[in-house]
Every structure is written in structure tokens, then in C-alpha cells.
């Protein structure tokens, strides 16, 4: 009877150690593939990570574990959305201010040019009227 228990215990320990060795070998293989992907093809790695995150977000309502795992991702996406909105608002406001400054400066230049040309026109007209008056008196 003791031999039977010893044999069963050996079976369980060998099976567990084999399963542990298999898990270690698979994890080492996956790590090697991930490292080769990271070093050799970083764009493909980014694409695969993006597809994985999109899959995670698309399935988040179906499973509570996926919901928990996707919560930080959802937070990051919400933060990026807010940053994008603020950046667009900043660019829009800066464009409006710069446009106002440029058109204001152009308006000042136009007013100066119009004022100078009016003054010049009035001087020319006064000289011509005085010449006309002198000629009409003779």
C-alpha cells in the first residue's frame, strides 16, 4: 500500500514538474518571439498592440475581467480626447487672435495710405483751383 501511495505521489510530482517545465518553455518561447518582434519589427509590434487594444475595447462590455483591464485604457483615451479638444481650441483661438492682429495692422496701414492720399488729393485740387482762379481772372 505504501508503494502505491509513493508511486501516486511520484506521478503527481512528475506531472506537476513537467507542466511547470512546459509553462517555462512556452513563456521563454513567447518572450523570444516578443523580443525579436520588438527589435526587428517595431512597427508591426505597434500594429499588433493597437489591434489588441482595439479588441479589448470592443469586447469590454461582455466580460467583467475585460472591463477591469480596459478601464485604464479608456481613461487614457478620454484624456487624449480632452487634450485633442483643448489643442484644437487653442489653435482656433490663436488663429483668431493672429488674424485680428494682422488685419488690424493692415487696417492701420490702409487708413494711413488713404489719409495720405486724401491729403495729397486735396493739395493737388487746391493747387489746381488756385491755378484755375488765376487763369480765369486774366
Rosetta blueprint (number, residue, H / E / L):
1 X L
2 X H
3 X H
4 X H
5 X H
6 X H
7 X H
8 X H
9 X H
10 X H
11 X H
12 X H
13 X H
14 X H
15 X H
16 X H
17 X H
18 X H
19 X H
20 X H
21 X H
22 X H
23 X H
24 X H
25 X H
26 X H
27 X H
28 X H
29 X H
30 X H
31 X H
32 X H
33 X H
34 X H
35 X H
36 X H
37 X H
38 X H
39 X H
40 X H
41 X L
42 X H
43 X H
44 X H
45 X H
46 X H
47 X H
48 X H
49 X H
50 X H
51 X H
52 X H
53 X H
54 X H
55 X H
56 X H
57 X H
58 X H
59 X L
60 X L
61 X L
62 X L
63 X L
64 X H
65 X H
66 X H
67 X H
68 X H
69 X H
70 X H
71 X H
72 X H
73 X H
74 X H
75 X H
76 X H
77 X H
78 X H
79 X H
80 X H
81 X H
82 X H
83 X H
84 X H
85 X H
86 X H
87 X H
88 X H
89 X H
90 X H
91 X H
92 X H
93 X H
94 X H
95 X H
96 X H
97 X H
98 X H
99 X H
100 X H
101 X H
102 X H
103 X H
104 X H
105 X H
106 X H
107 X H
108 X H
109 X H
110 X H
111 X H
112 X H
113 X H
114 X H
115 X H
116 X H
117 X H
118 X H
119 X H
120 X H
121 X H
122 X H
123 X H
124 X H
125 X H
126 X H
127 X H
128 X H
129 X H
130 X H
131 X H
132 X H
133 X H
134 X H
135 X H
136 X H
137 X H
138 X L
